[in-house]
Amino acid sequence: MTDVVVICGHPRPGSRTLQLARAVGERLAGPGKRCTVALVDIAELGPALLVPGDDRTGHALADVQGATLLIVATPTYQGSYSGALKAFLDQLPANALAGVVAVPVVTATFQSQADATEAFLARLLRELGADVVDFGLTAIETEMADLTGVADQYAAAISV
């Protein structure tokens, strides 16, 4: 079982969305909390994400279901979360995230886009049974130059 799992739904490996999500996960895990942090980068699963029975996807889904704290990050696409993230989460059974605390992390060009996507993502996570934090992290283009600063500020403002 992994304590903290970070999922990034950006279709490009190594994206700023991934970097921000990883930084948030590390800060919420805390240096003195003795938590393990696992990373699920949807971009690395590639087309195998859609192949029934794919081992890497299966292991990633198992990590997600075994998490205590789940950081779920996505860029905003067409006013919502990424399709790749949705395809991944759709493979979870009903109530798979029961008892898991989930933190939505959304990147976007404009704040209004980020807010709408954060609300949609929080709703999806609740549908899967997660206990979603009261406010997720939204980061817009102008804030993305200082990812560690954004992660530090968010982690200081939230208690999980």
N, C-alpha and C positions, 0 to 999 in steps of 0.2 A: 504494500500500500504506500502510495506517495502522498505526502501531506499537501503540497501545493502543486497544482498542474496549471500550466500556462498554455492556452490554445491560441494560435494566431491563424485567422482565416484569410490573410492576405495571399493572393495567388503568386506573389513574387518572393522567392527566398531572400532572407536577410533584410526585409523591409523595415522602415522606421516604425511601423505599427508593431512588428515583432520585437524590435529593440525596446520600445516603450513598454510593451506587455511584460517582457522579461524583467525589466527594471522594476516594474510595479510588483511582480511576483517575488523578486528577491527582497524588496523592502518590506513587503507584508510578511514574508517568512521570517525576517529579522535575523540578525547575526547571532543573537543569544537564544533563539527559540528552538534550535536544533531540528529544523524542518528540512525535509528533502524537497527539491524543486525539480519537476520534470517539464519538458517542453514538447508540445505537439505543434509542429509547423505544417499546416495543411499543404503548403506549397511543396514540401518534400515528399508528401504522399503521392502527389501528382495524379495521373489518370487511374492509378490503382485504387484510389479512393472510391471509385465507382465499380470496382470488381468485387463481386460477392465472395466472401471468404478470404480476402487479402490479409495476410498475416500482419503486416505493419499497421494497417488500419485497425485490425482487431486488437492489437496490443495497445494502440493509442486510445481506442474506445474503453479498454479495460482500465488504463491509467486514469481516464476521466472519471469513470464510475467509482474508482477507489480513492478519489481525492477528498480531502477535507475542505480545502479552499481551491476554487477554480477561477482563474483569471481568463476571461474570454474576450479576445481582441479582434476587431475587424475594421477595415476602412469602410467608408461610406460609398456605396455603389448604387446609382439609380434610386437614391433616397432610402436605402436599407442596408443591411449587412450583406456580406459577400455570399454569392451562391455556393461557393466551395465550402464555406463554413456551414451553411444550411444543409448541404448534402452530407457533411460529416455528422452533424448533430441529429439529422433525420434517422441515422442508423442506431441511435440509442432507443432502448425500449421505454415504454411509458414509466414515468416516475423514476427513471434511472438516476436522477440527480437528487433524490430525496435525501435530506440531511446534509447536503453539500452547500456551502456558502459560495455564491457566485458574484464576481465583480465584472461588470461589463466595461470594456475599454474600447473607445471609438475614436478614430481619426477621421477628419474631414477638412474640406476647404473652408467652410463657413460654420459658425456656431449653430445656426438653425438646422443645418443638415446633421450635425453631430447629435444634437438633442433628439431629433426624430429617430435617428438610428439607434441611439442608446435606449430609447423607450421600446422600440421594436425588439431589440435584442434582450432586454430585461423581460419582456413578455414571453419570448420564446423560452428563455431559461426557466421562468416560473412554470411554464407549461410542462417542462421536463421534471418538475418537482423541486428545483433548487430554491434555496432561501437567498434571494437577490438583495444585495446591500441597498440602502436607501438612495444612494446616488452613485452612479458609475462615473468613470473618468472619461471626459471628452477632451480631446486635444485638437485644436485647429491648426492650420498650416503655419500661422505666425508664431505658434508656440513650439513647433517641432524642432527648432534649432537647439533647444536645451532639453533633451529627453530626460536626462537624469534630474534636472530641476523640477520638471513636471511630475515625475514619479515621486520625488522626495516630498513635494508639496501635497500631493494626493495622499500618500501614505501617512503623513502627519495629520491629515484632516479626517481620516477614517479609522474606525476601530472594528476589527474583525476577530 
